[in-house]
Amino acid sequence: MERPRIRHVALNVQDRDKEAEYYKRVFGMEEKSRGPNGTIYLSDGHVGVALISRSELPWGINHFGFQVESINEIEEKAETTAVANSAAAVGESMIYDSEGYRVDISVEGWPI
């Protein structure tokens, strides 16, 4: 049996449209669909991100990560400077999206 892989992360956000535009612009994610309750489904071709908005639940998640080819390119697109994550198991940095959620970025990736 193949090892299960992460395929979906849900973010509880205050402005789904703004967040969707951020992830499409910065990480090149594709909008796959919109649910009847307004959930926006994005994908990078391997992992899906659902942007929900439920005020009765805590906003956001702790963090998640993207493996990238260039930290500098992401910094430029995100109009920010990445912060080194010195506690990481492998070389990685982190940025914060338009609502302040932490997003890890790494060229090396993470152990699998």
N, CA, C and O atoms as CSV, one atom per row, in Angstrom:
chain,resi,resn,atom,element,x,y,z
A,1,MET,N,N,0.844,-1.177,0.000
A,1,MET,CA,C,0.000,0.000,0.000
A,1,MET,C,C,0.896,1.249,0.000
A,1,MET,O,O,1.880,1.328,0.736
A,2,GLU,N,N,0.534,2.202,-0.831
A,2,GLU,CA,C,1.275,3.458,-0.868
A,2,GLU,C,C,1.025,4.271,0.389
A,2,GLU,O,O,-0.048,4.212,0.991
A,3,ARG,N,N,2.032,5.023,0.765
A,3,ARG,CA,C,1.908,5.911,1.919
A,3,ARG,C,C,0.908,7.024,1.602
A,3,ARG,O,O,0.976,7.605,0.519
A,4,PRO,N,N,-0.007,7.335,2.500
A,4,PRO,CA,C,-0.933,8.455,2.271
A,4,PRO,C,C,-0.162,9.763,2.129
A,4,PRO,O,O,0.885,9.950,2.749
A,5,ARG,N,N,-0.686,10.649,1.317
A,5,ARG,CA,C,-0.051,11.940,1.083
A,5,ARG,C,C,-1.033,13.066,1.418
A,5,ARG,O,O,-2.245,12.914,1.264
A,6,ILE,N,N,-0.501,14.171,1.866
A,6,ILE,CA,C,-1.357,15.327,2.122
A,6,ILE,C,C,-1.889,15.819,0.790
A,6,ILE,O,O,-1.119,16.059,-0.141
A,7,ARG,N,N,-3.193,15.970,0.694
A,7,ARG,CA,C,-3.821,16.422,-0.543
A,7,ARG,C,C,-4.723,17.630,-0.341
A,7,ARG,O,O,-5.180,18.233,-1.313
A,8,HIS,N,N,-4.986,17.991,0.923
A,8,HIS,CA,C,-5.968,19.040,1.180
A,8,HIS,C,C,-5.660,19.736,2.496
A,8,HIS,O,O,-5.427,19.091,3.519
A,9,VAL,N,N,-5.662,21.045,2.454
A,9,VAL,CA,C,-5.510,21.851,3.661
A,9,VAL,C,C,-6.630,22.886,3.647
A,9,VAL,O,O,-6.847,23.548,2.632
A,10,ALA,N,N,-7.333,23.032,4.748
A,10,ALA,CA,C,-8.399,24.027,4.835
A,10,ALA,C,C,-7.947,25.202,5.693
A,10,ALA,O,O,-7.428,25.031,6.796
A,11,LEU,N,N,-8.158,26.390,5.156
A,11,LEU,CA,C,-7.868,27.618,5.892
A,11,LEU,C,C,-9.179,28.335,6.170
A,11,LEU,O,O,-9.947,28.600,5.245
A,12,ASN,N,N,-9.441,28.648,7.419
A,12,ASN,CA,C,-10.607,29.446,7.764
A,12,ASN,C,C,-10.182,30.908,7.721
A,12,ASN,O,O,-9.436,31.371,8.584
A,13,VAL,N,N,-10.661,31.636,6.708
A,13,VAL,CA,C,-10.193,32.998,6.448
A,13,VAL,C,C,-11.347,33.990,6.485
A,13,VAL,O,O,-12.511,33.620,6.329
A,14,GLN,N,N,-11.004,35.249,6.694
A,14,GLN,CA,C,-12.030,36.286,6.750
A,14,GLN,C,C,-12.449,36.777,5.366
A,14,GLN,O,O,-13.595,37.186,5.182
A,15,ASP,N,N,-11.538,36.744,4.387
A,15,ASP,CA,C,-11.839,37.234,3.041
A,15,ASP,C,C,-11.367,36.196,2.025
A,15,ASP,O,O,-10.214,36.219,1.595
A,16,ARG,N,N,-12.269,35.283,1.643
A,16,ARG,CA,C,-11.910,34.187,0.736
A,16,ARG,C,C,-11.390,34.683,-0.603
A,16,ARG,O,O,-10.402,34.155,-1.114
A,17,ASP,N,N,-12.041,35.693,-1.184
A,17,ASP,CA,C,-11.615,36.172,-2.498
A,17,ASP,C,C,-10.206,36.762,-2.456
A,17,ASP,O,O,-9.396,36.494,-3.343
A,18,LYS,N,N,-9.916,37.550,-1.444
A,18,LYS,CA,C,-8.585,38.163,-1.308
A,18,LYS,C,C,-7.523,37.077,-1.139
A,18,LYS,O,O,-6.470,37.128,-1.773
A,19,GLU,N,N,-7.804,36.101,-0.288
A,19,GLU,CA,C,-6.858,35.014,-0.065
A,19,GLU,C,C,-6.658,34.179,-1.325
A,19,GLU,O,O,-5.532,33.793,-1.639
A,20,ALA,N,N,-7.744,33.898,-2.051
A,20,ALA,CA,C,-7.633,33.122,-3.299
A,20,ALA,C,C,-6.725,33.846,-4.286
A,20,ALA,O,O,-5.867,33.223,-4.912
A,21,GLU,N,N,-6.904,35.138,-4.428
A,21,GLU,CA,C,-6.065,35.910,-5.348
A,21,GLU,C,C,-4.604,35.872,-4.918
A,21,GLU,O,O,-3.712,35.784,-5.762
A,22,TYR,N,N,-4.351,35.938,-3.617
A,22,TYR,CA,C,-2.987,35.868,-3.104
A,22,TYR,C,C,-2.320,34.552,-3.515
A,22,TYR,O,O,-1.226,34.569,-4.079
A,23,TYR,N,N,-2.964,33.415,-3.240
A,23,TYR,CA,C,-2.358,32.118,-3.533
A,23,TYR,C,C,-2.228,31.865,-5.037
A,23,TYR,O,O,-1.298,31.184,-5.469
A,24,LYS,N,N,-3.135,32.398,-5.824
A,24,LYS,CA,C,-3.010,32.266,-7.279
A,24,LYS,C,C,-1.838,33.106,-7.779
A,24,LYS,O,O,-1.057,32.638,-8.607
A,25,ARG,N,N,-1.706,34.325,-7.294
A,25,ARG,CA,C,-0.659,35.232,-7.759
A,25,ARG,C,C,0.732,34.796,-7.284
A,25,ARG,O,O,1.671,34.738,-8.078
A,26,VAL,N,N,0.858,34.492,-6.000
A,26,VAL,CA,C,2.178,34.214,-5.431
A,26,VAL,C,C,2.657,32.794,-5.737
A,26,VAL,O,O,3.828,32.604,-6.069
A,27,PHE,N,N,1.779,31.797,-5.632
A,27,PHE,CA,C,2.189,30.406,-5.791
A,27,PHE,C,C,1.671,29.751,-7.064
A,27,PHE,O,O,1.922,28.569,-7.293
A,28,GLY,N,N,0.951,30.501,-7.895
A,28,GLY,CA,C,0.463,29.951,-9.152
A,28,GLY,C,C,-0.613,28.895,-8.996
A,28,GLY,O,O,-0.802,28.073,-9.892
A,29,MET,N,N,-1.326,28.901,-7.869
A,29,MET,CA,C,-2.384,27.916,-7.667
A,29,MET,C,C,-3.543,28.202,-8.619
A,29,MET,O,O,-3.760,29.337,-9.042
A,30,GLU,N,N,-4.275,27.147,-8.941
A,30,GLU,CA,C,-5.410,27.245,-9.862
A,30,GLU,C,C,-6.717,27.095,-9.083
A,30,GLU,O,O,-6.855,26.204,-8.245
A,31,GLU,N,N,-7.662,27.972,-9.369
A,31,GLU,CA,C,-8.980,27.824,-8.753
A,31,GLU,C,C,-9.703,26.699,-9.452
A,31,GLU,O,O,-9.897,26.740,-10.667
A,32,LYS,N,N,-10.106,25.686,-8.689
A,32,LYS,CA,C,-10.774,24.513,-9.252
A,32,LYS,C,C,-12.291,24.644,-9.223
A,32,LYS,O,O,-12.970,24.262,-10.176
A,33,SER,N,N,-12.820,25.184,-8.129
A,33,SER,CA,C,-14.280,25.334,-8.033
A,33,SER,C,C,-14.642,26.183,-6.828
A,33,SER,O,O,-13.800,26.525,-5.997
A,34,ARG,N,N,-15.931,26.512,-6.766
A,34,ARG,CA,C,-16.493,27.208,-5.605
A,34,ARG,C,C,-17.697,26.411,-5.136
A,34,ARG,O,O,-18.565,26.037,-5.924
A,35,GLY,N,N,-17.729,26.162,-3.840
A,35,GLY,CA,C,-18.833,25.402,-3.274
A,35,GLY,C,C,-20.076,26.254,-3.094
A,35,GLY,O,O,-19.997,27.482,-3.137
A,36,PRO,N,N,-21.218,25.620,-2.893
A,36,PRO,CA,C,-22.472,26.352,-2.719
A,36,PRO,C,C,-22.473,27.263,-1.487
A,36,PRO,O,O,-23.243,28.222,-1.430
A,37,ASN,N,N,-21.622,26.973,-0.507
A,37,ASN,CA,C,-21.526,27.806,0.695
A,37,ASN,C,C,-20.433,28.871,0.571
A,37,ASN,O,O,-20.152,29.581,1.536
A,38,GLY,N,N,-19.815,28.987,-0.610
A,38,GLY,CA,C,-18.789,29.993,-0.840
A,38,GLY,C,C,-17.358,29.524,-0.693
A,38,GLY,O,O,-16.432,30.296,-0.940
A,39,THR,N,N,-17.151,28.266,-0.294
A,39,THR,CA,C,-15.792,27.756,-0.182
A,39,THR,C,C,-15.108,27.820,-1.538
A,39,THR,O,O,-15.696,27.457,-2.556
A,40,ILE,N,N,-13.858,28.286,-1.548
A,40,ILE,CA,C,-13.062,28.351,-2.775
A,40,ILE,C,C,-12.020,27.246,-2.713
A,40,ILE,O,O,-11.259,27.145,-1.752
A,41,TYR,N,N,-11.997,26.410,-3.766
A,41,TYR,CA,C,-11.065,25.291,-3.828
A,41,TYR,C,C,-9.945,25.608,-4.813
A,41,TYR,O,O,-10.190,25.865,-5.992
A,42,LEU,N,N,-8.700,25.586,-4.304
A,42,LEU,CA,C,-7.511,25.842,-5.109
A,42,LEU,C,C,-6.675,24.567,-5.173
A,42,LEU,O,O,-6.799,23.690,-4.318
A,43,SER,N,N,-5.823,24.474,-6.195
A,43,SER,CA,C,-4.927,23.332,-6.291
A,43,SER,C,C,-3.616,23.729,-6.944
A,43,SER,O,O,-3.570,24.607,-7.805
A,44,ASP,N,N,-2.549,23.065,-6.515
A,44,ASP,CA,C,-1.264,23.223,-7.186
A,44,ASP,C,C,-1.002,22.038,-8.106
A,44,ASP,O,O,0.094,21.906,-8.652
A,45,GLY,N,N,-1.992,21.184,-8.281
A,45,GLY,CA,C,-1.847,19.983,-9.081
A,45,GLY,C,C,-1.562,18.751,-8.246
A,45,GLY,O,O,-1.663,17.630,-8.744
A,46,HIS,N,N,-1.208,18.942,-6.978
A,46,HIS,CA,C,-0.926,17.832,-6.075
A,46,HIS,C,C,-1.680,17.949,-4.758
A,46,HIS,O,O,-2.168,16.954,-4.222
A,47,VAL,N,N,-1.772,19.168,-4.241
A,47,VAL,CA,C,-2.424,19.411,-2.951
A,47,VAL,C,C,-3.501,20.469,-3.139
A,47,VAL,O,O,-3.285,21.471,-3.821
A,48,GLY,N,N,-4.657,20.243,-2.535
A,48,GLY,CA,C,-5.746,21.203,-2.595
A,48,GLY,C,C,-5.806,22.058,-1.344
A,48,GLY,O,O,-5.498,21.596,-0.245
A,49,VAL,N,N,-6.204,23.304,-1.522
A,49,VAL,CA,C,-6.414,24.219,-0.401
A,49,VAL,C,C,-7.853,24.715,-0.489
A,49,VAL,O,O,-8.266,25.280,-1.502
A,50,ALA,N,N,-8.601,24.500,0.569
A,50,ALA,CA,C,-9.971,24.991,0.643
A,50,ALA,C,C,-9.994,26.233,1.514
A,50,ALA,O,O,-9.521,26.213,2.650
A,51,LEU,N,N,-10.543,27.310,0.983
A,51,LEU,CA,C,-10.673,28.552,1.742
A,51,LEU,C,C,-12.102,28.657,2.242
A,51,LEU,O,O,-13.025,28.950,1.482
A,52,ILE,N,N,-12.265,28.412,3.529
A,52,ILE,CA,C,-13.586,28.479,4.149
A,52,ILE,C,C,-13.693,29.778,4.929
A,52,ILE,O,O,-12.686,30.446,5.164
A,53,SER,N,N,-14.896,30.140,5.329
A,53,SER,CA,C,-15.080,31.327,6.156
A,53,SER,C,C,-16.224,31.061,7.118
A,53,SER,O,O,-17.398,31.212,6.778
A,54,ARG,N,N,-15.852,30.659,8.336
A,54,ARG,CA,C,-16.842,30.336,9.372
A,54,ARG,C,C,-16.458,31.079,10.641
A,54,ARG,O,O,-15.526,30.689,11.345
A,55,SER,N,N,-17.182,32.152,10.925
A,55,SER,CA,C,-16.826,33.030,12.049
A,55,SER,C,C,-16.942,32.338,13.406
A,55,SER,O,O,-16.342,32.800,14.377
A,56,GLU,N,N,-17.698,31.244,13.498
A,56,GLU,CA,C,-17.825,30.553,14.784
A,56,GLU,C,C,-16.628,29.665,15.098
A,56,GLU,O,O,-16.525,29.132,16.203
A,57,LEU,N,N,-15.706,29.498,14.119
A,57,LEU,CA,C,-14.502,28.698,14.311
A,57,LEU,C,C,-13.274,29.604,14.389
A,57,LEU,O,O,-13.311,30.731,13.895
A,58,PRO,N,N,-12.178,29.126,15.009
A,58,PRO,CA,C,-10.950,29.932,15.014
A,58,PRO,C,C,-10.451,30.172,13.590
A,58,PRO,O,O,-10.576,29.305,12.725
A,59,TRP,N,N,-9.894,31.337,13.361
A,59,TRP,CA,C,-9.368,31.668,12.040
A,59,TRP,C,C,-8.051,30.944,11.801
A,59,TRP,O,O,-7.215,30.850,12.699
A,60,GLY,N,N,-7.868,30.428,10.574
A,60,GLY,CA,C,-6.589,29.891,10.104
A,60,GLY,C,C,-6.217,28.530,10.639
A,60,GLY,O,O,-7.013,27.854,11.292
A,61,ILE,N,N,-4.996,28.144,10.350
A,61,ILE,CA,C,-4.335,26.964,10.888
A,61,ILE,C,C,-2.956,27.426,11.336
A,61,ILE,O,O,-2.616,28.598,11.177
A,62,ASN,N,N,-2.165,26.532,11.888
A,62,ASN,CA,C,-0.836,26.940,12.336
A,62,ASN,C,C,0.035,27.341,11.154
A,62,ASN,O,O,0.476,28.488,11.079
A,63,HIS,N,N,0.290,26.426,10.235
A,63,HIS,CA,C,1.028,26.728,9.018
A,63,HIS,C,C,1.026,25.526,8.098
A,63,HIS,O,O,0.617,24.431,8.484
A,64,PHE,N,N,1.490,25.741,6.875
A,64,PHE,CA,C,1.751,24.672,5.938
A,64,PHE,C,C,2.878,25.129,5.040
A,64,PHE,O,O,3.285,26.289,5.094
A,65,GLY,N,N,3.390,24.221,4.209
A,65,GLY,CA,C,4.584,24.585,3.459
A,65,GLY,C,C,4.508,24.326,1.973
A,65,GLY,O,O,3.782,23.451,1.502
A,66,PHE,N,N,5.288,25.121,1.245
A,66,PHE,CA,C,5.463,24.971,-0.193
A,66,PHE,C,C,6.936,24.731,-0.475
A,66,PHE,O,O,7.793,25.433,0.061
A,67,GLN,N,N,7.242,23.738,-1.318
A,67,GLN,CA,C,8.599,23.593,-1.834
A,67,GLN,C,C,8.682,24.466,-3.081
A,67,GLN,O,O,7.832,24.372,-3.967
A,68,VAL,N,N,9.705,25.314,-3.150
A,68,VAL,CA,C,9.818,26.288,-4.239
A,68,VAL,C,C,11.187,26.183,-4.896
A,68,VAL,O,O,12.120,25.625,-4.318
A,69,GLU,N,N,11.302,26.719,-6.099
A,69,GLU,CA,C,12.592,26.738,-6.791
A,69,GLU,C,C,13.474,27.886,-6.322
A,69,GLU,O,O,14.700,27.778,-6.342
A,70,SER,N,N,12.859,28.979,-5.902
A,70,SER,CA,C,13.627,30.157,-5.518
A,70,SER,C,C,12.914,30.939,-4.420
A,70,SER,O,O,11.788,31.401,-4.602
A,71,ILE,N,N,13.581,31.078,-3.287
A,71,ILE,CA,C,13.038,31.899,-2.200
A,71,ILE,C,C,12.905,33.344,-2.679
A,71,ILE,O,O,11.908,34.009,-2.399
A,72,ASN,N,N,13.918,33.823,-3.405
A,72,ASN,CA,C,13.898,35.210,-3.879
A,72,ASN,C,C,12.697,35.501,-4.769
A,72,ASN,O,O,12.093,36.568,-4.661
A,73,GLU,N,N,12.345,34.567,-5.646
A,73,GLU,CA,C,11.199,34.773,-6.532
A,73,GLU,C,C,9.897,34.899,-5.728
A,73,GLU,O,O,9.045,35.731,-6.039
A,74,ILE,N,N,9.757,34.076,-4.706
A,74,ILE,CA,C,8.563,34.138,-3.865
A,74,ILE,C,C,8.542,35.450,-3.091
A,74,ILE,O,O,7.495,36.087,-2.978
A,75,GLU,N,N,9.680,35.854,-2.563
A,75,GLU,CA,C,9.743,37.137,-1.853
A,75,GLU,C,C,9.297,38.278,-2.768
A,75,GLU,O,O,8.559,39.169,-2.348
A,76,GLU,N,N,9.747,38.241,-4.004
A,76,GLU,CA,C,9.386,39.294,-4.960
A,76,GLU,C,C,7.887,39.290,-5.237
A,76,GLU,O,O,7.247,40.341,-5.196
A,77,LYS,N,N,7.326,38.123,-5.516
A,77,LYS,CA,C,5.887,38.033,-5.798
A,77,LYS,C,C,5.046,38.425,-4.592
A,77,LYS,O,O,4.004,39.067,-4.731
A,78,ALA,N,N,5.502,38.036,-3.415
A,78,ALA,CA,C,4.750,38.313,-2.189
A,78,ALA,C,C,5.021,39.718,-1.645
A,78,ALA,O,O,4.374,40.172,-0.702
A,79,GLU,N,N,5.986,40.389,-2.260
A,79,GLU,CA,C,6.367,41.736,-1.819
A,79,GLU,C,C,6.718,41.753,-0.333
A,79,GLU,O,O,6.222,42.579,0.433
A,80,THR,N,N,7.593,40.809,0.056
A,80,THR,CA,C,8.011,40.680,1.445
A,80,THR,C,C,9.403,40.084,1.500
A,80,THR,O,O,9.956,39.701,0.470
A,81,THR,N,N,9.965,40.003,2.675
A,81,THR,CA,C,11.237,39.343,2.898
A,81,THR,C,C,10.991,38.113,3.750
A,81,THR,O,O,10.368,38.196,4.809
A,82,ALA,N,N,11.482,36.973,3.289
A,82,ALA,CA,C,11.327,35.741,4.055
A,82,ALA,C,C,12.192,35.793,5.304
A,82,ALA,O,O,13.255,36.415,5.316
A,83,VAL,N,N,11.723,35.134,6.350
A,83,VAL,CA,C,12.440,35.039,7.611
A,83,VAL,C,C,12.984,33.624,7.719
A,83,VAL,O,O,12.242,32.666,7.501
A,84,ALA,N,N,14.264,33.469,8.052
A,84,ALA,CA,C,14.847,32.143,8.226
A,84,ALA,C,C,14.207,31.454,9.424
A,84,ALA,O,O,14.015,32.065,10.475
A,85,ASN,N,N,13.882,30.185,9.257
A,85,ASN,CA,C,13.317,29.391,10.341
A,85,ASN,C,C,14.446,28.535,10.905
A,85,ASN,O,O,14.666,27.414,10.444
A,86,SER,N,N,15.151,29.047,11.883
A,86,SER,CA,C,16.330,28.367,12.422
A,86,SER,C,C,15.985,27.088,13.181
A,86,SER,O,O,16.874,26.277,13.443
A,87,ALA,N,N,14.733,26.892,13.537
A,87,ALA,CA,C,14.333,25.682,14.255
A,87,ALA,C,C,13.942,24.549,13.313
A,87,ALA,O,O,13.591,23.460,13.768
A,88,ALA,N,N,13.998,24.796,12.005
A,88,ALA,CA,C,13.552,23.803,11.030
A,88,ALA,C,C,14.537,22.643,10.918
A,88,ALA,O,O,15.736,22.801,11.146
A,89,ALA,N,N,14.000,21.467,10.560
A,89,ALA,CA,C,14.832,20.277,10.377
A,89,ALA,C,C,15.680,20.378,9.117
A,89,ALA,O,O,16.764,19.797,9.051
A,90,VAL,N,N,15.203,21.102,8.127
A,90,VAL,CA,C,15.936,21.331,6.877
A,90,VAL,C,C,15.885,22.816,6.575
A,90,VAL,O,O,15.132,23.561,7.203
A,91,GLY,N,N,16.700,23.249,5.600
A,91,GLY,CA,C,16.719,24.662,5.272
A,91,GLY,C,C,15.369,25.171,4.810
A,91,GLY,O,O,14.851,24.710,3.793
A,92,GLU,N,N,14.805,26.090,5.519
A,92,GLU,CA,C,13.536,26.669,5.105
A,92,GLU,C,C,13.400,28.078,5.649
A,92,GLU,O,O,14.089,28.492,6.581
A,93,SER,N,N,12.491,28.783,5.030
A,93,SER,CA,C,12.174,30.144,5.432
A,93,SER,C,C,10.668,30.243,5.592
A,93,SER,O,O,9.933,29.309,5.273
A,94,MET,N,N,10.222,31.381,6.090
A,94,MET,CA,C,8.777,31.563,6.206
A,94,MET,C,C,8.408,32.982,5.827
A,94,MET,O,O,9.173,33.927,6.024
A,95,ILE,N,N,7.210,33.100,5.276
A,95,ILE,CA,C,6.609,34.390,4.978
A,95,ILE,C,C,5.225,34.380,5.592
A,95,ILE,O,O,4.779,33.363,6.121
A,96,TYR,N,N,4.554,35.503,5.521
A,96,TYR,CA,C,3.191,35.607,6.030
A,96,TYR,C,C,2.318,36.113,4.907
A,96,TYR,O,O,2.673,37.066,4.214
A,97,ASP,N,N,1.160,35.466,4.724
A,97,ASP,CA,C,0.274,35.843,3.626
A,97,ASP,C,C,-0.478,37.134,3.941
A,97,ASP,O,O,-0.194,37.794,4.941
A,98,SER,N,N,-1.426,37.487,3.095
A,98,SER,CA,C,-2.104,38.782,3.219
A,98,SER,C,C,-2.948,38.920,4.479
A,98,SER,O,O,-3.312,40.037,4.847
A,99,GLU,N,N,-3.270,37.815,5.152
A,99,GLU,CA,C,-3.995,37.896,6.429
A,99,GLU,C,C,-3.100,37.567,7.621
A,99,GLU,O,O,-3.581,37.489,8.752
A,100,GLY,N,N,-1.804,37.374,7.379
A,100,GLY,CA,C,-0.867,37.124,8.459
A,100,GLY,C,C,-0.641,35.673,8.808
A,100,GLY,O,O,-0.005,35.388,9.822
A,101,TYR,N,N,-1.138,34.736,8.005
A,101,TYR,CA,C,-0.903,33.322,8.262
A,101,TYR,C,C,0.501,32.937,7.817
A,101,TYR,O,O,0.982,33.399,6.782
A,102,ARG,N,N,1.146,32.101,8.595
A,102,ARG,CA,C,2.512,31.658,8.302
A,102,ARG,C,C,2.504,30.648,7.159
A,102,ARG,O,O,1.684,29.729,7.137
A,103,VAL,N,N,3.418,30.826,6.215
A,103,VAL,CA,C,3.606,29.903,5.093
A,103,VAL,C,C,5.093,29.580,5.021
A,103,VAL,O,O,5.914,30.462,4.770
A,104,ASP,N,N,5.439,28.303,5.243
A,104,ASP,CA,C,6.835,27.893,5.121
A,104,ASP,C,C,7.174,27.728,3.650
A,104,ASP,O,O,6.358,27.232,2.872
A,105,ILE,N,N,8.383,28.144,3.264
A,105,ILE,CA,C,8.859,27.953,1.898
A,105,ILE,C,C,10.249,27.351,1.977
A,105,ILE,O,O,11.070,27.769,2.794
A,106,SER,N,N,10.514,26.361,1.122
A,106,SER,CA,C,11.781,25.654,1.168
A,106,SER,C,C,12.183,25.221,-0.232
A,106,SER,O,O,11.352,24.739,-1.002
A,107,VAL,N,N,13.444,25.390,-0.557
A,107,VAL,CA,C,13.965,24.878,-1.814
A,107,VAL,C,C,14.250,23.388,-1.662
A,107,VAL,O,O,13.992,22.608,-2.579
A,108,GLU,N,N,14.779,22.993,-0.511
A,108,GLU,CA,C,15.152,21.601,-0.275
A,108,GLU,C,C,13.957,20.684,-0.047
A,108,GLU,O,O,14.045,19.480,-0.288
A,109,GLY,N,N,12.853,21.235,0.410
A,109,GLY,CA,C,11.700,20.410,0.746
A,109,GLY,C,C,11.832,19.858,2.156
A,109,GLY,O,O,12.685,20.297,2.927
A,110,TRP,N,N,10.992,18.905,2.483
A,110,TRP,CA,C,10.953,18.333,3.815
A,110,TRP,C,C,11.131,16.825,3.721
A,110,TRP,O,O,10.877,16.232,2.673
A,111,PRO,N,N,11.564,16.206,4.809
A,111,PRO,CA,C,11.720,14.724,4.774
A,111,PRO,C,C,10.386,14.054,4.438
A,111,PRO,O,O,9.322,14.456,4.910
A,112,ILE,N,N,10.486,13.014,3.602
A,112,ILE,CA,C,9.253,12.288,3.246
A,112,ILE,C,C,9.361,10.827,3.621
A,112,ILE,O,O,8.422,10.062,3.398
